[in-house]
Amino acid sequence: MRDIKIEKSSVKADVQQKQAELEEVEAEIEAIDTEYDEVKAELAERKDELEDHKSERNDLQREKDRLIDESRRRSNAESEKEQELDEAREAIPELESKLEDLDDELAKAERNRAQIDDVVEDLKQEKRELQDDLDSVEDEIQAKQQEYAELEAKADQSGDSSYGRAVSTILNAEKPGVHGTVGQLGGVNRKYATACETAAGGRMAHVVVDDDSVGQNCIEYLKSRNAGRATFLPLTEMHDRNLPSAPSVPGVVDFAYNLVDFDSQYSGVFAYVLGDTLVVEDMETARDLMGDYRLVTLDGELVEKSGAMTGGSKSGSRYSFSKSGKGQLERVAQRINELEDERKSIREDVRDVEDRLDDARDRKSDATDQVRSIESDVERTESELEDAKQRIDDLEDELVAMEAEREAVNEQMEELEAEIDDHEESIAEIEDAIAELETELADSRIPELTAEAEDIEAEIEEYEDRIDELDGELNELQLEKQYAEDAIEDLHDDIEQAQNRKAEQEEKIADLEGEIEDQEALLEEKRDAVAELEDELADLKDEREDVKDDLREAQQERDDKKAEVETVENRLESLRRSEERLEADIEQLREQVGEYDAEEIPDLKEVEKNIERLERQMEELEPVNMLAIEEYDDVKSDLDDIEERKSVLVEEREGIRDRIDSYEDQKKATFMDAYEAIAEQFTDIFERLSNGTGTLHLEDDEDPFEGGLTMKAQPGDKPIQRLDAMSGGEKSLTALAFIFAIQRYNPAPFYALDEVDAFLDAANAERVGEMVDELAGDAQFVVVSHRSAMMERSERAIGVTMQGDNVSTVTGIQLGDDGDEEVPADD
């Protein structure tokens, strides 16, 4: 730029020199001839005009050059914007692809979480089913233990069949020729035991003897002991009978005779005892065959040929086959053992399901965290995508504006070119006029001088053109300088801002370095603490496993002890009932014997004479109908069974009544404990909420379930009044005090309160807000409220507004110290 200015100064000096030469030539021309003054004046005027047009043309040309440079700069800026726009557009597919990948990951994570949810629900259902099975097994164990205790109480030294006094007397006498009872001589598979024992009925208590003489001796022995009556079955008189073929009908098992295991010598006995009784699976099959056979079902229902049907909740016989060593008592004991093994197995399955359920819940928590993390990534990516699209829209708008500005510059350039063309035409016209004037001066020396002057002017013009070129270059350089200075100034501003930011960042870095050092020290402490906690956690986990093992062993031992206690209690209860029954029998025998004098008892000879007399009378009564005795025994056995069941039912009724009374006492005690605790909390909370007094009163203290509950509330500075006479706010405070009192006694997981502070003034609303905030540590509160006392204490607020199209809009805002928004609320 300096060289151009020097060259411009040199050219201006040359122009001045040439102008001086031109002035000399023009002076000589003027001195030579004055007759061409007018022509020369016009010529000079034209030349001045020519110079003016050239000067204006040059100015327009410089303005055009400036616009060209500005258009070039705008084009460069436009190119940069387009490049930036292309880069932004290129980022869109990447973000969309990333978003699609995140959506796929989110869908997979949600499917995984849903699958884990299904697993958790399945495990919960499996646990419920196992718990139901466990309850059923425990109920059955309790029932079997009760049954075992009753059977054990009835059992005597001969076994568990609870034979009558007469049979027990014979069995205990161990007389020769006595084989035992029918029940002792036969055995049966447990599957068919109930059916076969029902089919045999009271005949299972008949005593099998070698022959009728042994039977007679046993009868005389019973007479001598006044031990009652028994039925004897001589083997010599018992004969086999042929059974028909069992009907080939679905549901038919076989004849009871074929299902009982016995020695072949007793075949006639069991033919007599069981006859042609047919065992079937269920009552439907028995009804189809009714009238053709004596029928018994596997559950113990009996159908006679006559059509008489016997059945109910218990098996049809009080006796059992015990040849195999497993009578009814042993079978019940075996069933109890099987049920206890089943209970143990179910408990192990429950513990296994609980372990798997805990693992599934942990995996569910991890899956939920993963879904939340992916959702956060999706939201962040969607935000980046929206920002990129917004950036593209902004760049496109800027490009449109820049194109409009460039078009405006082009229009200015076109206008300048048109003006330059007009000046060129004017210059050409002026030059033609000058040529004509110069032709008029051709005859004098003036043309020569004029030619010389023109040469000088041409040189001056060349110098001026050069000056114009230099001016154009200077203008360009000045524009570039101006742009550079502007850029430098901008850079200075940027540098200053950068330096300021640098200083701020250096200060921040220094602060952060100090904080980092503190945090590193704290991190090291935390790491040490974490290591210690991990070690402690490992120890605690080991300890927890040990405790779990101990707990399982303790639970198992507790269950075993509980079962033993239940068995002992049932045994004790049965023994008590047996003691009562024996005391009643003793009392009855005393009543039968009455008061007697030992001297009145006859001597032995007199007794023997009486016996002989009675035997003769008995012989006179022969022949005896043995079938009548058997029928009598059967009826007597049934009567004894009915009376026994009646006594059991009476005892059970008394036990149930005792349990009902116990449950009622427990229910009342539990209710009163809860009532007293809630009443105390209600008094305290009502006083805090209203500065008054409030109490709870039962309408019937002796039987609280027959009456109601009365609240007596006296807000501060007001008389005691009924609930329906209170204002809306006082009712709300009283109801809230009662709810909060219950919550303190037995907290629920969460509470939903819908505008409970709507009728409260600001002070009471503040107290309720404080109470909810205090109780929120033990439960979650979901509150619908318009009051600041509630919203200021909430951890999260959800606003609901109604739009113009009657559509509700829901928005979530964070309240507190970290929130960026505030929610105005006016009491």
KEPA-220282 format. One line per 10 residues: number of its first residue (from 1); their letters; for each residue x, y negated, z negated of C-alpha. Coordinates in steps of 0.1 Angstrom, whole numbers. Example, Ala and Ser with C-alpha at 12.3 -4.5 7.8 and 13.67 -1.06 7.14 Angstrom:
% KEPA-220282
1) as) 123/45/-78 | 137/11/-71 .
END
This chain:
% KEPA-220282
1) mrdikiekss) 0/0/0 | 30/-23/-7 | 45/-16/27 | 12/-24/44 | 10/-57/26 | 46/-66/36 | 39/-56/72 | 7/-77/70 | 27/-107/58 | 52/-102/86 .
11) vkadvqqkqa) 24/-100/112 | 8/-131/98 | 41/-150/101 | 43/-138/138 | 7/-150/142 | 15/-184/128 | 46/-186/151 | 24/-177/181 | -3/-201/170 | 24/-229/170 .
21) eleeveaeie) 35/-219/205 | -1/-219/215 | -6/-253/201 | 24/-266/221 | 11/-251/253 | -24/-265/246 | -8/-299/239 | 11/-297/272 | -21/-287/290 | -39/-317/274 .
31) aidteydevk) -11/-340/283 | -10/-329/320 | -46/-332/327 | -74/-348/309 | -100/-344/337 | -108/-309/325 | -116/-320/290 | -152/-308/291 | -142/-275/306 | -114/-271/281 .
41) aelaerkdel) -137/-281/253 | -162/-255/264 | -134/-230/269 | -122/-237/233 | -157/-235/220 | -161/-201/237 | -129/-189/224 | -139/-199/189 | -171/-182/193 | -152/-151/206 .
51) edhkserndl) -131/-152/175 | -162/-154/153 | -178/-124/169 | -146/-104/166 | -142/-114/130 | -178/-103/123 | -172/-71/142 | -141/-64/122 | -161/-70/90 | -188/-46/101 .
61) qrekdrlide) -161/-21/111 | -146/-22/76 | -180/-18/60 | -186/12/83 | -152/27/73 | -162/23/37 | -196/41/43 | -178/68/61 | -155/73/31 | -185/73/8 .
71) srrrsnaese) -203/98/30 | -173/120/29 | -172/119/-9 | -209/127/-11 | -204/156/12 | -176/169/-10 | -198/166/-41 | -226/183/-23 | -203/212/-14 | -193/215/-50 .
81) keqeldeare) -229/216/-61 | -237/242/-34 | -208/263/-47 | -220/260/-82 | -255/269/-70 | -242/300/-52 | -224/310/-84 | -255/306/-104 | -275/326/-79 | -249/353/-79 .
91) aipeleskle) -253/356/-117 | -291/362/-114 | -288/398/-100 | -262/407/-127 | -285/394/-155 | -315/412/-139 | -295/444/-136 | -284/440/-172 | -320/434/-183 | -332/465/-164 .
101) dlddelakae) -305/485/-182 | -316/471/-215 | -352/478/-208 | -343/514/-199 | -323/517/-232 | -352/501/-251 | -376/526/-235 | -353/555/-244 | -348/542/-280 | -386/537/-284 .
111) rnraqiddvv) -392/573/-270 | -366/585/-294 | -382/567/-323 | -416/580/-312 | -403/615/-311 | -387/611/-346 | -421/597/-358 | -438/628/-345 | -412/649/-362 | -418/630/-395 .
121) edlkqekrel) -456/634/-391 | -451/671/-383 | -429/676/-413 | -454/657/-435 | -482/680/-422 | -460/710/-427 | -453/699/-463 | -490/693/-469 | -498/728/-455 | -471/743/-476 .
131) qddldsvede) -484/724/-507 | -519/737/-500 | -505/772/-497 | -486/767/-529 | -517/755/-547 | -536/785/-534 | -509/809/-545 | -507/793/-579 | -545/795/-583 | -544/831/-573 .
141) iqakqqeyae) -515/837/-597 | -535/822/-625 | -566/842/-616 | -545/874/-615 | -528/866/-647 | -562/861/-663 | -574/894/-648 | -542/911/-660 | -547/898/-695 | -583/910/-696 .
151) leakadqsgd) -572/945/-683 | -543/946/-707 | -567/937/-736 | -590/966/-726 | -562/991/-721 | -555/1018/-746 | -527/1043/-751 | -539/1064/-722 | -535/1037/-696 | -552/1007/-682 .
161) ssygravsti) -586/1022/-674 | -604/1010/-706 | -622/1043/-712 | -649/1045/-738 | -644/1058/-773 | -655/1093/-765 | -631/1098/-736 | -603/1082/-754 | -609/1105/-784 | -606/1135/-762 .
171) lnaekpgvhg) -575/1123/-743 | -558/1114/-776 | -567/1148/-791 | -545/1165/-764 | -567/1196/-765 | -556/1226/-744 | -575/1230/-711 | -581/1192/-707 | -565/1179/-675 | -575/1143/-679 .
181) tvgqlggvnr) -600/1119/-664 | -609/1118/-627 | -592/1084/-625 | -559/1099/-640 | -559/1128/-615 | -563/1108/-583 | -543/1082/-564 | -552/1059/-536 | -535/1034/-513 | -539/999/-526 .
191) kyatacetaa) -557/989/-494 | -585/1014/-501 | -584/1013/-539 | -613/989/-544 | -635/1009/-520 | -627/1043/-535 | -629/1032/-571 | -663/1016/-564 | -675/1049/-547 | -664/1069/-577 .
201) ggrmahvvvd) -679/1045/-601 | -685/1057/-637 | -676/1093/-627 | -639/1083/-628 | -643/1084/-666 | -654/1121/-665 | -630/1145/-681 | -618/1175/-660 | -614/1207/-680 | -605/1243/-672 .
211) ddsvgqncie) -639/1258/-678 | -672/1253/-695 | -659/1267/-728 | -633/1240/-730 | -660/1215/-722 | -681/1229/-750 | -652/1227/-775 | -647/1191/-765 | -684/1183/-770 | -683/1199/-804 .
221) ylksrnagra) -652/1179/-812 | -669/1147/-803 | -699/1157/-825 | -677/1164/-854 | -661/1130/-851 | -693/1112/-843 | -672/1097/-814 | -699/1094/-788 | -707/1112/-756 | -685/1121/-726 .
231) tflpltemhd) -691/1141/-694 | -669/1171/-687 | -663/1187/-653 | -653/1224/-655 | -630/1234/-627 | -647/1267/-625 | -680/1251/-617 | -667/1225/-592 | -669/1236/-556 | -657/1221/-523 .
241) rnlpsapsvp) -682/1208/-499 | -679/1204/-462 | -679/1168/-449 | -694/1159/-415 | -673/1141/-390 | -670/1104/-396 | -689/1084/-370 | -667/1069/-343 | -679/1034/-347 | -658/1003/-349 .
251) gvvdfaynlv) -653/993/-385 | -655/1028/-400 | -624/1038/-420 | -630/1074/-432 | -647/1093/-460 | -635/1083/-494 | -627/1119/-502 | -601/1119/-474 | -585/1086/-487 | -579/1098/-523 .
261) dfdsqysgvf) -547/1117/-531 | -551/1146/-555 | -539/1181/-562 | -557/1208/-542 | -570/1224/-574 | -591/1193/-580 | -607/1193/-546 | -640/1204/-559 | -639/1177/-586 | -633/1149/-561 .
271) ayvlgdtlvv) -659/1164/-537 | -684/1161/-566 | -672/1126/-576 | -670/1111/-541 | -695/1132/-522 | -700/1120/-486 | -694/1083/-494 | -681/1067/-462 | -657/1037/-464 | -663/1009/-439 .
281) edmetardlm) -645/976/-433 | -673/951/-439 | -709/947/-448 | -720/943/-411 | -708/978/-404 | -725/991/-435 | -758/976/-425 | -756/992/-391 | -751/1027/-407 | -775/1021/-436 .
291) gdyrlvtldg) -797/1052/-444 | -774/1078/-428 | -746/1077/-454 | -737/1064/-488 | -714/1035/-478 | -688/1013/-495 | -669/984/-480 | -632/976/-485 | -643/946/-507 | -663/969/-530 .
301) elveksgamt) -699/964/-518 | -719/996/-522 | -749/1006/-501 | -769/1037/-511 | -787/1060/-487 | -820/1046/-501 | -809/1011/-490 | -800/998/-525 | -771/973/-521 | -747/965/-549 .
311) ggsksgsrys) -720/938/-547 | -708/905/-559 | -677/886/-571 | -660/916/-588 | -651/951/-578 | -677/977/-584 | -658/998/-610 | -642/991/-643 | -619/1022/-639 | -590/1028/-615 .
321) fsksgkgqle) -571/1057/-600 | -538/1060/-617 | -522/1093/-605 | -495/1074/-585 | -485/1055/-617 | -501/1024/-604 | -535/1019/-619 | -555/988/-618 | -533/971/-644 | -501/980/-624 .
331) rvaqrinele) -516/969/-592 | -525/935/-606 | -490/932/-621 | -475/941/-587 | -497/916/-570 | -486/889/-596 | -450/897/-588 | -457/895/-551 | -475/862/-555 | -446/848/-577 .
341) derksiredv) -421/858/-550 | -444/842/-524 | -446/810/-546 | -408/810/-549 | -404/813/-512 | -430/786/-505 | -412/763/-530 | -379/769/-512 | -397/761/-479 | -411/729/-495 .
351) rdvedrldda) -376/719/-506 | -363/726/-471 | -390/706/-455 | -384/677/-480 | -346/678/-471 | -355/678/-434 | -381/650/-440 | -354/629/-457 | -331/634/-428 | -358/626/-403 .
361) rdrksdatdq) -367/594/-422 | -330/584/-421 | -329/591/-384 | -361/571/-380 | -346/542/-398 | -315/543/-376 | -338/545/-345 | -357/515/-357 | -325/495/-362 | -314/505/-327 .
371) vrsiesdver) -347/494/-312 | -344/461/-330 | -308/456/-318 | -318/464/-282 | -348/441/-285 | -325/413/-297 | -302/420/-267 | -332/419/-243 | -344/386/-258 | -309/371/-255 .
381) teseledakq) -305/384/-218 | -340/371/-209 | -330/337/-224 | -298/337/-203 | -318/346/-172 | -343/318/-178 | -314/294/-184 | -297/305/-151 | -330/301/-132 | -335/267/-148 .
391) riddledelv) -299/257/-138 | -306/268/-102 | -337/246/-102 | -317/217/-116 | -289/221/-90 | -314/224/-62 | -331/192/-73 | -296/175/-75 | -288/187/-40 | -320/173/-27 .
401) ameaereavn) -312/140/-43 | -277/140/-29 | -289/148/6 | -314/119/3 | -285/96/-7 | -263/109/21 | -291/104/46 | -295/68/33 | -257/62/39 | -260/77/74 .
411) eqmeeleaei) -289/53/81 | -268/23/70 | -239/35/92 | -263/38/122 | -275/2/115 | -239/-10/113 | -230/8/146 | -259/-10/162 | -247/-44/149 | -212/-36/161 .
421) ddheesiaei) -225/-27/196 | -244/-60/196 | -212/-79/187 | -193/-60/214 | -219/-70/240 | -216/-107/228 | -178/-105/230 | -180/-92/266 | -204/-120/276 | -181/-146/260 .
431) edaiaelete) -150/-132/277 | -168/-134/311 | -177/-171/304 | -141/-178/294 | -129/-162/327 | -152/-185/347 | -139/-215/329 | -104/-204/334 | -111/-201/372 | -121/-238/373 .
441) ladsripelt) -87/-246/359 | -68/-225/384 | -58/-254/408 | -38/-273/382 | -8/-263/362 | -33/-258/335 | -39/-222/348 | -2/-214/343 | -2/-230/310 | -36/-214/303 .
451) aeaedieaei) -22/-180/313 | 7/-186/290 | -17/-197/263 | -37/-166/270 | -7/-144/267 | 1/-161/234 | -36/-156/224 | -34/-120/235 | -3/-115/213 | -21/-133/185 .
461) eeyedridel) -51/-111/191 | -29/-80/190 | -14/-93/158 | -49/-100/144 | -60/-65/155 | -29/-52/137 | -39/-73/107 | -74/-59/109 | -60/-24/111 | -38/-32/81 .
471) dgelnelqle) -69/-47/64 | -88/-15/71 | -60/6/57 | -58/-17/27 | -95/-14/22 | -93/23/24 | -63/23/0 | -81/-2/-22 | -112/21/-22 | -90/51/-30 .
481) kqyaedaied) -73/30/-56 | -107/20/-70 | -118/56/-70 | -86/66/-85 | -89/39/-112 | -125/50/-119 | -113/86/-121 | -84/75/-143 | -107/56/-165 | -130/86/-166 .
491) lhddieqaqn) -100/108/-174 | -90/83/-201 | -124/86/-216 | -123/124/-212 | -88/123/-227 | -99/101/-256 | -130/123/-262 | -108/154/-259 | -83/139/-283 | -112/131/-307 .
501) rkaeqeekia) -125/166/-303 | -90/179/-307 | -86/160/-339 | -120/172/-351 | -112/207/-341 | -78/205/-357 | -95/194/-389 | -121/221/-385 | -93/246/-377 | -75/236/-408 .
511) dlegeiedqe) -107/239/-428 | -115/272/-411 | -79/285/-417 | -83/277/-453 | -117/294/-453 | -103/323/-434 | -76/327/-460 | -102/326/-487 | -124/350/-467 | -95/373/-460 .
521) alleekrdav) -87/374/-497 | -124/380/-504 | -125/406/-476 | -95/423/-491 | -113/423/-524 | -145/435/-507 | -125/463/-490 | -110/473/-522 | -145/472/-538 | -159/491/-508 .
531) aeledeladl) -132/517/-512 | -140/520/-548 | -177/522/-541 | -171/548/-514 | -151/569/-538 | -178/563/-564 | -205/571/-538 | -187/603/-529 | -186/612/-565 | -222/602/-570 .
541) kderedvkdd) -232/623/-539 | -213/653/-554 | -229/646/-587 | -263/642/-570 | -259/676/-553 | -249/691/-586 | -279/674/-602 | -301/687/-574 | -288/722/-579 | -294/718/-617 .
551) lreaqqerdd) -328/703/-610 | -337/732/-587 | -325/757/-613 | -343/738/-640 | -375/737/-619 | -372/774/-612 | -366/781/-649 | -395/758/-658 | -418/776/-633 | -406/809/-647 .
561) kkaevetven) -412/798/-683 | -445/782/-673 | -455/815/-658 | -444/834/-690 | -462/809/-711 | -494/813/-691 | -490/851/-693 | -485/849/-731 | -514/825/-734 | -537/847/-714 .
571) rleslrrsee) -525/877/-733 | -531/858/-766 | -566/848/-755 | -574/883/-745 | -562/896/-778 | -583/871/-796 | -613/882/-777 | -605/918/-784 | -601/910/-821 | -635/892/-821 .
581) rleadieqlr) -650/922/-803 | -635/947/-827 | -646/926/-857 | -681/926/-843 | -679/964/-838 | -667/969/-874 | -695/947/-886 | -720/966/-866 | -708/999/-879 | -710/986/-915 .
591) eqvgeydaee) -746/976/-908 | -754/1010/-894 | -738/1028/-924 | -752/1004/-949 | -745/1007/-986 | -739/1043/-998 | -730/1062/-1029 | -702/1086/-1027 | -720/1110/-1051 | -749/1112/-1026 .
601) ipdlkevekn) -727/1126/-999 | -735/1163/-995 | -708/1190/-999 | -692/1208/-971 | -715/1239/-972 | -746/1218/-970 | -732/1199/-941 | -723/1231/-923 | -759/1244/-929 | -772/1211/-914 .
611) ierlerqmee) -749/1216/-884 | -762/1251/-878 | -798/1239/-881 | -792/1212/-856 | -774/1235/-832 | -804/1258/-834 | -827/1229/-826 | -804/1220/-797 | -805/1255/-784 | -843/1254/-786 .
621) lepvnmlaie) -841/1223/-764 | -822/1241/-736 | -819/1243/-707 | -805/1208/-707 | -807/1187/-675 | -771/1179/-669 | -780/1155/-641 | -801/1135/-666 | -770/1132/-688 | -749/1121/-659 .
631) eyddvksdld) -775/1096/-648 | -777/1084/-684 | -739/1080/-685 | -740/1061/-652 | -768/1038/-665 | -749/1034/-698 | -717/1026/-679 | -735/1001/-658 | -751/986/-689 | -717/984/-706 .
641) dieerksvlv) -703/968/-675 | -731/942/-674 | -728/934/-711 | -690/931/-707 | -694/908/-677 | -720/888/-697 | -696/884/-726 | -668/873/-702 | -691/848/-686 | -702/834/-720 .
651) eeregirdri) -666/831/-730 | -657/814/-696 | -687/791/-701 | -674/781/-735 | -639/777/-721 | -652/755/-693 | -671/734/-717 | -640/730/-739 | -620/720/-708 | -648/695/-698 .
661) dsyedqkkat) -647/680/-733 | -609/679/-731 | -610/662/-697 | -636/637/-709 | -613/629/-739 | -583/625/-716 | -603/604/-691 | -615/581/-719 | -580/578/-734 | -565/571/-700 .
671) fmdayeaiae) -592/545/-693 | -588/528/-727 | -550/527/-723 | -554/510/-689 | -582/487/-702 | -562/475/-732 | -531/468/-711 | -551/450/-684 | -570/430/-710 | -538/419/-726 .
681) qftdiferls) -524/409/-692 | -557/391/-683 | -555/370/-714 | -519/360/-707 | -524/353/-670 | -557/334/-674 | -540/311/-700 | -512/304/-675 | -535/297/-646 | -561/276/-663 .
691) ngtgtlhled) -546/264/-696 | -576/281/-712 | -586/314/-728 | -600/345/-712 | -608/380/-726 | -622/413/-714 | -650/431/-733 | -666/465/-729 | -703/467/-731 | -701/501/-748 .
701) dedpfegglt) -669/507/-768 | -679/542/-779 | -688/554/-743 | -672/529/-719 | -684/548/-688 | -721/542/-698 | -717/504/-698 | -700/477/-679 | -671/452/-683 | -677/416/-693 .
711) mkaqpgdkpi) -653/387/-687 | -653/358/-711 | -635/329/-696 | -630/294/-710 | -610/271/-688 | -591/243/-705 | -613/216/-721 | -645/235/-711 | -670/256/-730 | -673/294/-726 .
721) qrldamsgge) -697/302/-698 | -709/331/-676 | -692/338/-643 | -722/328/-622 | -723/294/-640 | -687/286/-631 | -675/264/-602 | -659/280/-572 | -624/272/-584 | -630/286/-618 .
731) ksltalafif) -644/318/-603 | -614/321/-581 | -590/316/-611 | -609/342/-631 | -609/368/-603 | -572/361/-595 | -563/365/-632 | -581/399/-632 | -564/410/-600 | -530/399/-612 .
741) aiqrynpapf) -535/417/-645 | -543/450/-626 | -513/444/-604 | -490/440/-634 | -504/472/-649 | -503/493/-618 | -487/475/-588 | -499/483/-553 | -475/482/-523 | -490/451/-509 .
751) yaldevdafl) -519/427/-514 | -540/407/-488 | -554/374/-501 | -577/355/-478 | -579/318/-488 | -581/325/-525 | -569/289/-532 | -596/273/-510 | -616/261/-540 | -587/251/-562 .
761) daanaervge) -573/217/-568 | -536/209/-562 | -525/217/-598 | -543/251/-599 | -531/259/-564 | -496/252/-576 | -500/276/-605 | -515/303/-583 | -485/299/-559 | -461/302/-587 .
771) mvdelagdaq) -478/334/-599 | -479/349/-564 | -442/340/-560 | -434/357/-594 | -454/388/-586 | -439/391/-551 | -408/408/-566 | -429/440/-572 | -452/440/-542 | -457/424/-508 .
781) fvvvshrsam) -483/396/-505 | -500/388/-472 | -518/354/-479 | -541/334/-456 | -539/298/-469 | -539/262/-458 | -522/249/-490 | -486/238/-493 | -482/255/-526 | -485/289/-509 .
791) merseraigv) -466/280/-476 | -436/265/-493 | -431/297/-513 | -436/320/-483 | -407/339/-468 | -424/338/-434 | -453/317/-421 | -474/325/-391 | -494/297/-376 | -527/302/-357 .
801) tmqgdnvstv) -541/274/-335 | -571/273/-311 | -564/262/-275 | -587/244/-252 | -598/276/-235 | -609/291/-269 | -578/313/-270 | -559/316/-303 | -522/310/-302 | -499/326/-328 .
811) tgiqlgddgd) -465/313/-336 | -440/323/-363 | -418/297/-381 | -391/300/-407 | -395/280/-438 | -369/271/-464 | -333/257/-464 | -323/275/-432 | -354/266/-412 | -352/240/-384 .
821) eevpadd) -389/232/-386 | -411/219/-412 | -448/226/-416 | -468/197/-428 | -494/206/-453 | -517/182/-471 | -536/191/-502 .
END
